Amino acid sequence: MTQKNSRTSRAISKNIVWGNLKIMKIHVVNTGYFKLDGGAMFGVVPKSLWTRTNPADENNMCSWALRSLLIEDGKRLILIDTGMGDKQSDKFFSHYYLHGDDSLDKSLNQMGFHRDEITDVFLTHLHFDHCGGAIQWNKNKTGYEPAFKNAHYWSTKNHWMWATKPNRREKASFLEENIVPMQQSGQLKFIEGPNSSFSKENSSIDFLEKSALSFGVFFADGHTEKQMLPTILHQGKTIVFMGDLLPTAGHLPLPFVMGYDTRPLLTLPEKEKFLNAAADHNYYLFLEHDAHNQIITVKHTEKGVRLNKVFTLDQLFN
């Protein structure tokens, strides 16, 4: 690792950790599993490589998790991402082969919570597999309403504009019924933009050192405009909710970029700088879409940053 990379990594670490407060408790919320084409999830990477970590079925489909995080922080109960929800049509869901016994409500109930207790829903971005569960049918199925009636919904102004006036490439992922009711309800709030930036080779990594929800936020623009990745300090460990910057452990090699990314040439330096920082400072990476691994750490190798150890949340904190 070069001296310049090391300085950048130390600066990133300082800004991630500085803004966080100690969290009382965190919980994994499993909302189910779905399938997507393996080739789409790994872009230009040959199937012979990505099937080493993500085996495909006879239709080239791989299983992916819909894994959220629940944070108890004083009087706040914060849910990070919501999964797909259940309001779309059978035809819509038939494309994604939902499977497993988990659901958002079932997971919350198993932990002794109810959705009406959620005070904040933090959305990494507004693609349907991350925010679909935020909105539900109303009682008479004549319209839509917030699924968390007592919660604020958190996005960013930049990403909100990006999602409500979608480009043609992402339009199928930004569903109006998942998004607009948040604003119509009066429950939408915006996280302010980054207050730190570290630039290298015409790209940057942006941080908000302390958000309105007390944790830090890393912003990434490769997958979609201003994706937000929460960084949480808990019992001396820095946990980063990886969203779609690193969907699975199988995406660790830098060229392993999803075909869904709108700016893959931005994803590459974003991943590189973040993963270098993660390896240098032993961040715990919470994987939203990895069907097999909840949390990983990474390490430097001759081939670049690679998998170090795998954990569950219970192994780390119980």
N, C-alpha and C positions, 0 to 999 in steps of 0.2 A: 504494500500500500504506500503511495507516495506521501511526502510530507504535506503537500497541498490537500490531498484527500483526507488526511488525518485531521488537519485543522478544521476542514469543513465538517467532518464527522463530530468533532468535539463541540463545535458551535451548534450543530443540530441537536445533540444530546442536551446541552445546556438549556436550549429553548423548549425542548419537549418536557423536561423534568421540572423546570423552574415553575411553570404555571399550574402544576397539579396540586390538589389537596388530597389528604389521606381519605380514602373511601371506606365507609363502614363495612359494606358487604357487596359482593358481586356474584351474579348467578348466570349460568348458561340457560338460555331459553331456546329449546329446539322446536321449530315450527313445521318440520317435515323435510322431505327430500323430493327432488325432481330430476328430470333427465334433460340433457342438452347434447347436441352433436359434439363429439370430442374434437373434431377438426375445427369447429367454430370456437371452441374454448381455448385452443392452442395456436390458432392462426396458421402461420407458414411452417410450423414445426411438423416434421414427418410423423405419421402415426406410429411407426416403429419405435420412436423415442418416447412420445407421451404415454403410450400404453404401459410403459414400465411402472408408472405410478398411478395411472388412472385407466384401468381396464375397461374396454368397451363391450357392449353386447353385440348381437348379430346385426343390429341396425346402426352400429357405430355410435350409439348413445352411451353416455357415462352418467353415473349418479352423482348428484351434487347436493350438499346440505343447504338448508335455510336456517342458519344459526344466529340467533340474536343474543344480546347481552342486557342484563338488568342490573342497575346500580342503585343500591340504597345509600343515600348520602344525606344524613340528617332528616329533614322533613321532605326531601325529594325522593321520588321513585322514578328513575330514568330508564326508559327502554331505548336501546339502540337498534334501529331497523325492526321491521315487523313481518318479514316474509311476504308471501303472495296474497294472503287473505283468502276469502272464499266466495266473493261476489261475482266474479267473472262467469261466463257461460261454460257449459260442459264442453262445447267445441273448443273454446280457448284453452281450457285446462287439458284437453286431450292431446295438445301439442307438447305438453311438458311432463306427462306420465308421473303425476304426483304419487308418491308411495310412502309407506311407513305409517306408524300409529301416532306420531307426534302432531300436536297443534299448539298454537300460541296459548289459547285458553287452558288447555290441558296442562301445559308446562307451568303456567302461572299458578294454577290451582294446586299442583303438586308441591309448590313452594309456599303455599299458604297465602297467595295474593289473588286479587281480582283485578280485571282490567280497569275498573273504575277508580282504583287506587293510584294508577299511573299519573304522575304529575307532568312528565315531559317525555315527548317522543322525539328523539334525535335521529334524523334521517341522513345517512351518509350521502345518498343521492336519490333521485326520484324515479329510477327504473322500477318496473312493476314488481320485480322479485325482492326489492328492498323496501317498498312502501305500500304494496297492495293491501296489506293488513291494517293500514292506518285509517281506511275508510270502509264503511259497510253500508248495506242497504238500510233504509229506514224501515220502520215497523210494517208499513203497508207495501213496501217495495215499489214506491212511486218516485223515489229519489234516493240521494245518498246523504250520509251523515258521518261525523267522526266516530271511529270505533272506540276512542278513548275520550269520553265526554268531558273529563275533568283535566285534560292535559293540554299543554302548549305543544305545538308542532314546530320543530326547528329545522330550517334550511338556511341557505344564503341567498342574497338578492341576485347575485350573478347566476347561480345555478337555477333559481326560480325562473328567471327570465329565459334561460336556456331551455328549460323543460316546458314552459307554457307556450313558447314559440319555437317548437322543435325543428331541427333540421331533418331532412328527408331520411337520413341514415338512422336516426334514433327515434323517429316518430312512433314506431311500433312498440317501443319500450316505455315511452312517456304517455300513459293513458290518462285522458282528461278526468275520468271519473275517480282516479286515484289521487289526483292532485288538486284540482280546483276547489272541491268542498273544504279543504283545509283553510283556504282564504275566506271562502264564503261564510264559514262558521265563526270567524273572528278569532280563531285559536292559533293562527299562524304567526310565528315570530322568526326573526332572522338573526343568525350568528354574524357578528361583525367579521370583516375580512382580516387577513393575516397582518400581523404587525412586525414580522421579521422575515427576511428573505436572504437566502444564501445562493449566490449565482456562480455558475461555472459552465463554460462552453455553451453560452446562449440559452441556458435553461436555469430554472431556479426551483428551490424547495421553499415553500411558504408555510409559516406557522402563525397561529394565534396562541400566545403564551398562556392566556387564561380566558376561557370563554365565559359566557353568562352562566354556564352549568358547572363552572369551577375547574373542569379539566382542560388540558391543552388540545389543540386541533391542528393536524397536519393537512394541508390542502394539496390535491394533486389534480392535474388537468389532462392527463393522457387518456384516461378511460372516458371521462366526460368532464364538462366544465365544473371546476371547483368541487370535486368530490371531497368530502370531509372525513378524516380518519381520527377518531378520538384517541388521546393518549392519557392513560390513567395510571397514577402512582398508587399502588396498593401494597401495604406491608413491605415496603422497600423494593418492590419490583415495578418496572414500567411495562404496562400492558398496552399494546396498540391494536385497536380493532381495524383489521386490514381491508375490509370491504372488497372492492374489486381491483385494488392495486396489486394484491397478492391473493388471488382466490383460493389457491391450494398450495400445499408444499410442492406439488409437481410443477408449479410455475416459478420456482426459485431461479433457474438459469435465466439470464437476462433476455435472450431472444424468445423465451417462452411467454409470448404476449397474446392475449385474447384477440380473436378476430373482431370482437365487438368494440374494441377500443377505437375511439374516434381520432385520436392523435397518437398512434403507436410510437412515432419517433420522439414524442415527449415522455411516453411511458418508460422507455429505455433509460434515460438519465435519471428520472424520478426513482425508479426501482434501484438503480445502481447506488445512488447516494443514500437512499433510505436503508438499503440492506447493508451497506458498509457501516452505517451508524448502528444498526441493529446488532451486527456482529461485534463491533467494538465495545458496545455497552450492554450487551446481553439483554436486549429487549425481548419480551415475551409476545409473540405475534399470534393474535386471536384470529382464526381462520373462519370466515363466514360460510364459505362454500365447500370446504374440504369434508367429504363424507366420512373420512377415516381419522383425521387428526384435528383435535380442537385447538391446541396451542403448540407452537414450536419455538425453539431458539435456533439461531444460525451461527455459522462460524466461517472464517476465512480459509480457503483452500487454494491450491495451485490453479484450480479451474474457476475460481471466483467464490462468491458466498454460496454456501450450501447448507443443507440440513444438519443441525447438531443434535438436539434432543426433542422428544415429543412428550407432551403432558396433557392431562385433563385439568380443568380448573380445580377439581377436588384434590388432586394430587399436589397442587401448588399451595393451597390455602386451608386444607382441612387435615 
